[in-house]
Amino acid sequence: MPRSALEISKICNIGSSNVYRTLNKLSRYKLVKITGSIGMDGKKMHLYQSKIKSITMTLNSDCCPVVTIFGSSSEPT
């Protein structure tokens, strides 16, 4: 369900600056859907929703970890 950065901050009990920083990174990789609206007070409100369906991570002692992220269409992102 789409949520504002402040809602995410309260739910996860982390600072809003960390939430905005993380959302910025996730949006650069197109892993969050951002929608917006204008409130009654004229302020813009952005809502964020994950596009990630699942994440698979494989760890090996021989090489770097392999991470596969599946989006809503179940195709690797």
Helices and strands as residue ranges (DSSP letters): H 5-12, H 16-28, E 32-38, E 44-50, E 52-58, E 66-71
